[in-house]
């Protein structure tokens, strides 16, 4: 996943969402909450960007100014959610489990 992000830019994790969803399905039950938090944030961002017709790569330079004020607020809210403490903690829990059990960095 780290390589995917490095190579794929801002939309890499959205592109990898199906893979992440598969990983979540096979994860231990003690990580279900973390996966749900993490995937819900990514799905929300994906859905908001799709509804407003914003390519994730456009976010590299900030929220596009072509959007209405309401649309910019929705995008900012979705981005804030992905960057939230809760989402970061969920990702850290998932990452730590993968490192401890599988010796693999996934997020």
N, CA, C and O atoms as CSV, one atom per row, in Angstrom:
chain,resi,resn,atom,element,x,y,z
A,1,UNK,N,N,0.822,-1.196,0.000
A,1,UNK,CA,C,0.000,0.000,0.000
A,1,UNK,C,C,0.861,1.253,0.000
A,1,UNK,O,O,0.510,2.244,-0.640
A,2,UNK,N,N,1.972,1.222,0.701
A,2,UNK,CA,C,2.846,2.390,0.712
A,2,UNK,C,C,3.353,2.668,-0.687
A,2,UNK,O,O,3.395,3.821,-1.116
A,3,UNK,N,N,3.739,1.621,-1.403
A,3,UNK,CA,C,4.199,1.794,-2.783
A,3,UNK,C,C,3.071,2.323,-3.659
A,3,UNK,O,O,3.296,3.164,-4.528
A,4,UNK,N,N,1.859,1.830,-3.429
A,4,UNK,CA,C,0.703,2.308,-4.178
A,4,UNK,C,C,0.532,3.807,-3.982
A,4,UNK,O,O,0.306,4.531,-4.951
A,5,UNK,N,N,0.637,4.281,-2.754
A,5,UNK,CA,C,0.496,5.707,-2.469
A,5,UNK,C,C,1.629,6.507,-3.098
A,5,UNK,O,O,1.402,7.579,-3.659
A,6,UNK,N,N,2.856,5.981,-3.002
A,6,UNK,CA,C,4.001,6.687,-3.578
A,6,UNK,C,C,3.873,6.817,-5.091
A,6,UNK,O,O,4.206,7.854,-5.664
A,7,UNK,N,N,3.392,5.765,-5.726
A,7,UNK,CA,C,3.295,5.763,-7.177
A,7,UNK,C,C,2.002,6.388,-7.690
A,7,UNK,O,O,1.964,6.919,-8.800
A,8,UNK,N,N,0.947,6.326,-6.885
A,8,UNK,CA,C,-0.364,6.715,-7.374
A,8,UNK,C,C,-0.841,8.088,-6.988
A,8,UNK,O,O,-1.887,8.529,-7.462
A,9,UNK,N,N,-0.109,8.776,-6.143
A,9,UNK,CA,C,-0.520,10.124,-5.765
A,9,UNK,C,C,-1.725,10.149,-4.850
A,9,UNK,O,O,-1.991,9.195,-4.119
A,10,UNK,N,N,-2.449,11.257,-4.900
A,10,UNK,CA,C,-3.532,11.523,-3.952
A,10,UNK,C,C,-4.663,10.502,-4.002
A,10,UNK,O,O,-5.299,10.242,-2.980
A,11,UNK,N,N,-4.921,9.929,-5.147
A,11,UNK,CA,C,-6.032,8.998,-5.273
A,11,UNK,C,C,-5.672,7.541,-5.079
A,11,UNK,O,O,-6.514,6.668,-5.290
A,12,UNK,N,N,-4.439,7.255,-4.682
A,12,UNK,CA,C,-3.980,5.874,-4.619
A,12,UNK,C,C,-4.809,5.017,-3.675
A,12,UNK,O,O,-5.168,3.890,-4.014
A,13,UNK,N,N,-5.115,5.540,-2.500
A,13,UNK,CA,C,-5.874,4.732,-1.551
A,13,UNK,C,C,-7.314,4.562,-1.995
A,13,UNK,O,O,-7.948,3.555,-1.680
A,14,UNK,N,N,-7.831,5.529,-2.720
A,14,UNK,CA,C,-9.178,5.355,-3.263
A,14,UNK,C,C,-9.165,4.298,-4.362
A,14,UNK,O,O,-10.096,3.500,-4.472
A,15,UNK,N,N,-8.121,4.291,-5.166
A,15,UNK,CA,C,-7.991,3.265,-6.201
A,15,UNK,C,C,-7.819,1.882,-5.581
A,15,UNK,O,O,-8.283,0.883,-6.129
A,16,UNK,N,N,-7.152,1.837,-4.440
A,16,UNK,CA,C,-6.881,0.566,-3.771
A,16,UNK,C,C,-8.013,0.145,-2.835
A,16,UNK,O,O,-7.902,-0.879,-2.159
A,17,UNK,N,N,-9.077,0.904,-2.786
A,17,UNK,CA,C,-10.176,0.612,-1.868
A,17,UNK,C,C,-10.686,-0.824,-1.976
A,17,UNK,O,O,-10.911,-1.449,-0.940
A,18,UNK,N,N,-10.881,-1.379,-3.168
A,18,UNK,CA,C,-11.335,-2.776,-3.236
A,18,UNK,C,C,-10.374,-3.756,-2.554
A,18,UNK,O,O,-10.812,-4.712,-1.913
A,19,UNK,N,N,-9.084,-3.523,-2.690
A,19,UNK,CA,C,-8.085,-4.374,-2.042
A,19,UNK,C,C,-8.178,-4.212,-0.529
A,19,UNK,O,O,-8.139,-5.197,0.208
A,20,UNK,N,N,-8.302,-2.974,-0.070
A,20,UNK,CA,C,-8.425,-2.723,1.359
A,20,UNK,C,C,-9.675,-3.381,1.930
A,20,UNK,O,O,-9.655,-3.914,3.040
A,21,UNK,N,N,-10.752,-3.341,1.170
A,21,UNK,CA,C,-11.994,-3.982,1.618
A,21,UNK,C,C,-11.814,-5.496,1.745
A,21,UNK,O,O,-12.344,-6.107,2.673
A,22,UNK,N,N,-11.074,-6.100,0.825
A,22,UNK,CA,C,-10.791,-7.533,0.913
A,22,UNK,C,C,-9.935,-7.850,2.138
A,22,UNK,O,O,-10.176,-8.832,2.841
A,23,UNK,N,N,-8.936,-7.006,2.380
A,23,UNK,CA,C,-8.096,-7.203,3.562
A,23,UNK,C,C,-8.930,-7.108,4.836
A,23,UNK,O,O,-8.737,-7.881,5.774
A,24,UNK,N,N,-9.844,-6.169,4.860
A,24,UNK,CA,C,-10.701,-5.983,6.035
A,24,UNK,C,C,-11.564,-7.211,6.279
A,24,UNK,O,O,-11.762,-7.619,7.424
A,25,UNK,N,N,-12.076,-7.797,5.209
A,25,UNK,CA,C,-12.932,-8.979,5.355
A,25,UNK,C,C,-12.176,-10.147,5.970
A,25,UNK,O,O,-12.756,-10.956,6.694
A,26,UNK,N,N,-10.911,-10.232,5.688
A,26,UNK,CA,C,-10.107,-11.335,6.215
A,26,UNK,C,C,-9.362,-11.005,7.489
A,26,UNK,O,O,-8.564,-11.811,7.967
A,27,UNK,N,N,-9.608,-9.840,8.045
A,27,UNK,CA,C,-8.857,-9.416,9.227
A,27,UNK,C,C,-9.401,-10.071,10.496
A,27,UNK,O,O,-10.542,-10.533,10.524
A,28,UNK,N,N,-8.586,-10.106,11.530
A,28,UNK,CA,C,-9.043,-10.642,12.813
A,28,UNK,C,C,-10.200,-9.807,13.369
A,28,UNK,O,O,-10.304,-8.610,13.099
A,29,UNK,N,N,-11.048,-10.446,14.133
A,29,UNK,CA,C,-12.238,-9.766,14.660
A,29,UNK,C,C,-11.892,-8.578,15.551
A,29,UNK,O,O,-12.681,-7.639,15.654
A,30,UNK,N,N,-10.728,-8.602,16.195
A,30,UNK,CA,C,-10.375,-7.478,17.064
A,30,UNK,C,C,-9.990,-6.222,16.282
A,30,UNK,O,O,-9.753,-5.174,16.882
A,31,UNK,N,N,-9.926,-6.314,14.955
A,31,UNK,CA,C,-9.637,-5.139,14.117
A,31,UNK,C,C,-10.852,-4.653,13.326
A,31,UNK,O,O,-10.741,-3.708,12.544
A,32,UNK,N,N,-11.993,-5.277,13.519
A,32,UNK,CA,C,-13.184,-4.907,12.742
A,32,UNK,C,C,-13.538,-3.434,12.906
A,32,UNK,O,O,-13.854,-2.765,11.922
A,33,UNK,N,N,-13.492,-2.917,14.131
A,33,UNK,CA,C,-13.820,-1.503,14.359
A,33,UNK,C,C,-12.838,-0.576,13.654
A,33,UNK,O,O,-13.238,0.426,13.062
A,34,UNK,N,N,-11.554,-0.911,13.720
A,34,UNK,CA,C,-10.540,-0.084,13.057
A,34,UNK,C,C,-10.758,-0.061,11.548
A,34,UNK,O,O,-10.714,0.992,10.912
A,35,UNK,N,N,-10.994,-1.252,10.990
A,35,UNK,CA,C,-11.237,-1.312,9.549
A,35,UNK,C,C,-12.492,-0.543,9.178
A,35,UNK,O,O,-12.509,0.159,8.166
A,36,UNK,N,N,-13.525,-0.662,9.965
A,36,UNK,CA,C,-14.772,0.055,9.655
A,36,UNK,C,C,-14.543,1.560,9.668
A,36,UNK,O,O,-14.995,2.264,8.765
A,37,UNK,N,N,-13.854,2.054,10.673
A,37,UNK,CA,C,-13.554,3.486,10.752
A,37,UNK,C,C,-12.740,3.934,9.545
A,37,UNK,O,O,-13.057,4.937,8.904
A,38,UNK,N,N,-11.699,3.186,9.247
A,38,UNK,CA,C,-10.796,3.545,8.156
A,38,UNK,C,C,-11.515,3.509,6.805
A,38,UNK,O,O,-11.428,4.457,6.024
A,39,UNK,N,N,-12.216,2.419,6.539
A,39,UNK,CA,C,-12.891,2.281,5.247
A,39,UNK,C,C,-14.056,3.251,5.097
A,39,UNK,O,O,-14.307,3.744,3.997
A,40,UNK,N,N,-14.761,3.530,6.170
A,40,UNK,CA,C,-15.861,4.496,6.101
A,40,UNK,C,C,-15.335,5.865,5.694
A,40,UNK,O,O,-15.965,6.554,4.891
A,41,UNK,N,N,-14.201,6.264,6.232
A,41,UNK,CA,C,-13.601,7.549,5.861
A,41,UNK,C,C,-13.227,7.586,4.388
A,41,UNK,O,O,-13.507,8.564,3.695
A,42,UNK,N,N,-12.596,6.523,3.915
A,42,UNK,CA,C,-12.200,6.476,2.504
A,42,UNK,C,C,-13.414,6.430,1.576
A,42,UNK,O,O,-13.442,7.101,0.545
A,43,UNK,N,N,-14.400,5.645,1.946
A,43,UNK,CA,C,-15.608,5.561,1.110
A,43,UNK,C,C,-16.326,6.900,1.045
A,43,UNK,O,O,-16.817,7.300,-0.010
A,44,UNK,N,N,-16.383,7.585,2.168
A,44,UNK,CA,C,-17.032,8.896,2.195
A,44,UNK,C,C,-16.299,9.873,1.273
A,44,UNK,O,O,-16.932,10.593,0.501
A,45,UNK,N,N,-14.983,9.898,1.354
A,45,UNK,CA,C,-14.207,10.773,0.470
A,45,UNK,C,C,-14.457,10.400,-0.984
A,45,UNK,O,O,-14.702,11.272,-1.817
A,46,UNK,N,N,-14.397,9.114,-1.290
A,46,UNK,CA,C,-14.650,8.651,-2.657
A,46,UNK,C,C,-16.014,9.112,-3.152
A,46,UNK,O,O,-16.140,9.616,-4.268
A,47,UNK,N,N,-17.038,8.938,-2.315
A,47,UNK,CA,C,-18.403,9.279,-2.710
A,47,UNK,C,C,-18.584,10.780,-2.903
A,47,UNK,O,O,-19.230,11.209,-3.859
A,48,UNK,N,N,-18.022,11.572,-2.009
A,48,UNK,CA,C,-18.133,13.032,-2.130
A,48,UNK,C,C,-17.444,13.496,-3.410
A,48,UNK,O,O,-18.003,14.296,-4.160
A,49,UNK,N,N,-16.243,13.002,-3.660
A,49,UNK,CA,C,-15.522,13.414,-4.873
A,49,UNK,C,C,-16.275,12.991,-6.129
A,49,UNK,O,O,-16.326,13.743,-7.103
A,50,UNK,N,N,-16.853,11.805,-6.117
A,50,UNK,CA,C,-17.613,11.333,-7.279
A,50,UNK,C,C,-18.862,12.174,-7.497
A,50,UNK,O,O,-19.174,12.537,-8.631
A,51,UNK,N,N,-19.575,12.483,-6.431
A,51,UNK,CA,C,-20.806,13.277,-6.547
A,51,UNK,C,C,-20.540,14.677,-7.077
A,51,UNK,O,O,-21.359,15.239,-7.805
A,52,UNK,N,N,-19.397,15.236,-6.712
A,52,UNK,CA,C,-19.076,16.611,-7.107
A,52,UNK,C,C,-18.220,16.634,-8.375
A,52,UNK,O,O,-17.921,17.706,-8.901
A,53,UNK,N,N,-17.829,15.467,-8.862
A,53,UNK,CA,C,-17.004,15.334,-10.064
A,53,UNK,C,C,-15.631,15.989,-9.891
A,53,UNK,O,O,-15.205,16.822,-10.690
A,54,UNK,N,N,-14.957,15.575,-8.810
A,54,UNK,CA,C,-13.596,16.036,-8.554
A,54,UNK,C,C,-12.682,14.824,-8.627
A,54,UNK,O,O,-12.917,13.815,-7.963
A,55,UNK,N,N,-11.642,14.932,-9.437
A,55,UNK,CA,C,-10.642,13.885,-9.492
A,55,UNK,C,C,-9.763,14.019,-8.251
A,55,UNK,O,O,-9.372,15.132,-7.902
A,56,UNK,N,N,-9.444,12.918,-7.578
A,56,UNK,CA,C,-8.605,13.016,-6.377
A,56,UNK,C,C,-7.289,13.756,-6.606
A,56,UNK,O,O,-6.775,14.409,-5.697
A,57,UNK,N,N,-6.749,13.657,-7.806
A,57,UNK,CA,C,-5.494,14.349,-8.107
A,57,UNK,C,C,-5.635,15.866,-8.024
A,57,UNK,O,O,-4.654,16.570,-7.784
A,58,UNK,N,N,-6.850,16.371,-8.221
A,58,UNK,CA,C,-7.071,17.813,-8.118
A,58,UNK,C,C,-6.819,18.321,-6.705
A,58,UNK,O,O,-6.552,19.508,-6.516
A,59,UNK,N,N,-6.899,17.453,-5.720
A,59,UNK,CA,C,-6.713,17.864,-4.326
A,59,UNK,C,C,-5.258,18.134,-3.985
A,59,UNK,O,O,-4.963,18.697,-2.931
A,60,UNK,N,N,-4.345,17.739,-4.866
A,60,UNK,CA,C,-2.921,17.969,-4.621
A,60,UNK,C,C,-2.618,19.455,-4.444
A,60,UNK,O,O,-1.693,19.825,-3.721
A,61,UNK,N,N,-3.394,20.294,-5.101
A,61,UNK,CA,C,-3.197,21.745,-5.007
A,61,UNK,C,C,-4.259,22.398,-4.136
A,61,UNK,O,O,-4.448,23.613,-4.196
A,62,UNK,N,N,-4.953,21.607,-3.329
A,62,UNK,CA,C,-6.026,22.132,-2.492
A,62,UNK,C,C,-7.376,21.875,-3.148
A,62,UNK,O,O,-7.458,21.292,-4.230
A,63,UNK,N,N,-8.416,22.314,-2.484
A,63,UNK,CA,C,-9.773,22.125,-3.008
A,63,UNK,C,C,-9.959,23.049,-4.213
A,63,UNK,O,O,-9.676,24.244,-4.125
A,64,UNK,N,N,-10.429,22.510,-5.328
A,64,UNK,CA,C,-10.580,23.327,-6.537
A,64,UNK,C,C,-11.486,24.540,-6.313
A,64,UNK,O,O,-12.551,24.427,-5.706
A,65,UNK,N,N,-11.062,25.670,-6.799
A,65,UNK,CA,C,-11.831,26.910,-6.639
A,65,UNK,C,C,-13.044,26.947,-7.548
A,65,UNK,O,O,-13.924,27.788,-7.363
A,66,UNK,N,N,-13.111,26.058,-8.523
A,66,UNK,CA,C,-14.260,26.023,-9.442
A,66,UNK,C,C,-15.527,25.527,-8.751
A,66,UNK,O,O,-16.627,25.692,-9.278
A,67,UNK,N,N,-15.379,24.924,-7.583
A,67,UNK,CA,C,-16.524,24.378,-6.860
A,67,UNK,C,C,-17.288,25.472,-6.133
A,67,UNK,O,O,-16.735,26.517,-5.787
A,68,UNK,N,N,-18.551,25.215,-5.912
A,68,UNK,CA,C,-19.346,26.150,-5.111
A,68,UNK,C,C,-18.869,26.093,-3.664
A,68,UNK,O,O,-18.132,25.186,-3.277
A,69,UNK,N,N,-19.288,27.049,-2.887
A,69,UNK,CA,C,-18.903,27.089,-1.473
A,69,UNK,C,C,-19.357,25.817,-0.756
A,69,UNK,O,O,-18.601,25.240,0.025
A,70,UNK,N,N,-20.567,25.387,-1.015
A,70,UNK,CA,C,-21.100,24.179,-0.378
A,70,UNK,C,C,-20.295,22.945,-0.795
A,70,UNK,O,O,-20.008,22.079,0.031
A,71,UNK,N,N,-19.938,22.871,-2.059
A,71,UNK,CA,C,-19.154,21.737,-2.541
A,71,UNK,C,C,-17.763,21.732,-1.906
A,71,UNK,O,O,-17.263,20.684,-1.499
A,72,UNK,N,N,-17.146,22.905,-1.827
A,72,UNK,CA,C,-15.825,22.998,-1.183
A,72,UNK,C,C,-15.912,22.553,0.274
A,72,UNK,O,O,-15.015,21.868,0.767
A,73,UNK,N,N,-16.979,22.933,0.962
A,73,UNK,CA,C,-17.154,22.526,2.357
A,73,UNK,C,C,-17.296,21.015,2.478
A,73,UNK,O,O,-16.734,20.410,3.391
A,74,UNK,N,N,-18.041,20.403,1.568
A,74,UNK,CA,C,-18.205,18.943,1.592
A,74,UNK,C,C,-16.869,18.236,1.365
A,74,UNK,O,O,-16.545,17.270,2.056
A,75,UNK,N,N,-16.100,18.723,0.395
A,75,UNK,CA,C,-14.797,18.115,0.119
A,75,UNK,C,C,-13.881,18.289,1.321
A,75,UNK,O,O,-13.230,17.335,1.747
A,76,UNK,N,N,-13.825,19.484,1.866
A,76,UNK,CA,C,-12.972,19.722,3.042
A,76,UNK,C,C,-13.382,18.828,4.206
A,76,UNK,O,O,-12.529,18.291,4.912
A,77,UNK,N,N,-14.683,18.670,4.404
A,77,UNK,CA,C,-15.171,17.814,5.479
A,77,UNK,C,C,-14.742,16.366,5.291
A,77,UNK,O,O,-14.326,15.708,6.244
A,78,UNK,N,N,-14.843,15.873,4.071
A,78,UNK,CA,C,-14.439,14.496,3.782
A,78,UNK,C,C,-12.934,14.314,3.966
A,78,UNK,O,O,-12.487,13.295,4.491
A,79,UNK,N,N,-12.165,15.296,3.536
A,79,UNK,CA,C,-10.706,15.237,3.702
A,79,UNK,C,C,-10.354,15.298,5.189
A,79,UNK,O,O,-9.495,14.550,5.655
A,80,UNK,N,N,-11.010,16.181,5.929
A,80,UNK,CA,C,-10.768,16.271,7.380
A,80,UNK,C,C,-11.060,14.941,8.061
A,80,UNK,O,O,-10.329,14.521,8.958
A,81,UNK,N,N,-12.125,14.284,7.633
A,81,UNK,CA,C,-12.484,12.998,8.215
A,81,UNK,C,C,-11.400,11.954,7.967
A,81,UNK,O,O,-11.065,11.179,8.863
A,82,UNK,N,N,-10.853,11.932,6.755
A,82,UNK,CA,C,-9.776,10.986,6.445
A,82,UNK,C,C,-8.545,11.292,7.295
A,82,UNK,O,O,-7.823,10.381,7.700
A,83,UNK,N,N,-8.312,12.554,7.558
A,83,UNK,CA,C,-7.141,12.961,8.342
A,83,UNK,C,C,-7.414,13.035,9.846
A,83,UNK,O,O,-6.532,13.415,10.616
A,84,UNK,N,N,-8.601,12.684,10.260
A,84,UNK,CA,C,-8.988,12.822,11.665
A,84,UNK,C,C,-8.166,11.911,12.575
A,84,UNK,O,O,-7.562,10.935,12.130
A,85,UNK,N,N,-8.163,12.255,13.839
A,85,UNK,CA,C,-7.475,11.453,14.841
A,85,UNK,C,C,-8.032,10.029,14.840
A,85,UNK,O,O,-7.272,9.064,14.922
A,86,UNK,N,N,-9.344,9.900,14.748
A,86,UNK,CA,C,-9.965,8.576,14.779
A,86,UNK,C,C,-9.508,7.714,13.601
A,86,UNK,O,O,-9.191,6.536,13.769
A,87,UNK,N,N,-9.478,8.309,12.415
A,87,UNK,CA,C,-9.059,7.553,11.233
A,87,UNK,C,C,-7.582,7.215,11.310
A,87,UNK,O,O,-7.181,6.107,10.955
A,88,UNK,N,N,-6.771,8.153,11.768
A,88,UNK,CA,C,-5.332,7.885,11.911
A,88,UNK,C,C,-5.075,6.796,12.943
A,88,UNK,O,O,-4.222,5.933,12.737
A,89,UNK,N,N,-5.815,6.832,14.062
A,89,UNK,CA,C,-5.651,5.796,15.081
A,89,UNK,C,C,-6.071,4.434,14.547
A,89,UNK,O,O,-5.429,3.426,14.840
A,90,UNK,N,N,-7.140,4.401,13.768
A,90,UNK,CA,C,-7.580,3.148,13.156
A,90,UNK,C,C,-6.496,2.609,12.233
A,90,UNK,O,O,-6.180,1.420,12.274
A,91,UNK,N,N,-5.925,3.477,11.402
A,91,UNK,CA,C,-4.860,3.062,10.486
A,91,UNK,C,C,-3.643,2.569,11.263
A,91,UNK,O,O,-2.999,1.600,10.862
A,92,UNK,N,N,-3.331,3.230,12.365
A,92,UNK,CA,C,-2.192,2.795,13.176
A,92,UNK,C,C,-2.435,1.413,13.774
A,92,UNK,O,O,-1.524,0.587,13.820
A,93,UNK,N,N,-3.658,1.158,14.233
A,93,UNK,CA,C,-3.984,-0.158,14.771
A,93,UNK,C,C,-3.872,-1.249,13.720
A,93,UNK,O,O,-3.343,-2.329,13.982
A,94,UNK,N,N,-4.373,-0.957,12.534
A,94,UNK,CA,C,-4.294,-1.917,11.426
A,94,UNK,C,C,-2.840,-2.172,11.057
A,94,UNK,O,O,-2.423,-3.316,10.875
A,95,UNK,N,N,-2.084,-1.103,10.951
A,95,UNK,CA,C,-0.673,-1.200,10.586
A,95,UNK,C,C,0.107,-1.979,11.623
A,95,UNK,O,O,0.921,-2.835,11.276
A,96,UNK,N,N,-0.132,-1.693,12.893
A,96,UNK,CA,C,0.599,-2.376,13.957
A,96,UNK,C,C,0.306,-3.870,13.959
A,96,UNK,O,O,1.211,-4.686,14.130
A,97,UNK,N,N,-0.953,-4.223,13.769
A,97,UNK,CA,C,-1.329,-5.647,13.703
A,97,UNK,C,C,-0.625,-6.331,12.544
A,97,UNK,O,O,-0.109,-7.438,12.695
A,98,UNK,N,N,-0.600,-5.690,11.403
A,98,UNK,CA,C,0.051,-6.275,10.226
A,98,UNK,C,C,1.548,-6.448,10.461
A,98,UNK,O,O,2.137,-7.446,10.046
A,99,UNK,N,N,2.158,-5.474,11.127
A,99,UNK,CA,C,3.586,-5.583,11.430
A,99,UNK,C,C,3.856,-6.675,12.452
A,99,UNK,O,O,4.778,-7.475,12.286
A,100,UNK,N,N,3.050,-6.709,13.513
A,100,UNK,CA,C,3.271,-7.676,14.590
A,100,UNK,C,C,3.025,-9.114,14.143
A,100,UNK,O,O,3.792,-10.017,14.475
A,101,UNK,N,N,1.954,-9.313,13.391
A,101,UNK,CA,C,1.543,-10.673,13.036
A,101,UNK,C,C,2.160,-11.145,11.718
A,101,UNK,O,O,2.596,-12.290,11.596
A,102,UNK,N,N,2.186,-10.252,10.746
A,102,UNK,CA,C,2.610,-10.663,9.388
A,102,UNK,C,C,3.960,-10.092,8.976
A,102,UNK,O,O,4.505,-10.468,7.938
A,103,UNK,N,N,4.500,-9.186,9.784
A,103,UNK,CA,C,5.761,-8.512,9.451
A,103,UNK,C,C,5.655,-7.799,8.105
A,103,UNK,O,O,6.574,-7.829,7.287
A,104,UNK,N,N,4.477,-7.142,7.898
A,104,UNK,CA,C,4.190,-6.444,6.642
A,104,UNK,C,C,3.631,-5.059,6.943
A,104,UNK,O,O,2.788,-4.899,7.827
A,105,UNK,N,N,4.100,-4.069,6.210
A,105,UNK,CA,C,3.561,-2.710,6.291
A,105,UNK,C,C,2.478,-2.578,5.235
A,105,UNK,O,O,2.776,-2.672,4.044
A,106,UNK,N,N,1.209,-2.359,5.639
A,106,UNK,CA,C,0.144,-2.288,4.630
A,106,UNK,C,C,-0.427,-0.905,4.434
A,106,UNK,O,O,-0.933,-0.617,3.350
A,107,UNK,N,N,-0.375,-0.037,5.415
A,107,UNK,CA,C,-0.934,1.318,5.258
A,107,UNK,C,C,0.143,2.359,5.436
A,107,UNK,O,O,-0.132,3.555,5.340
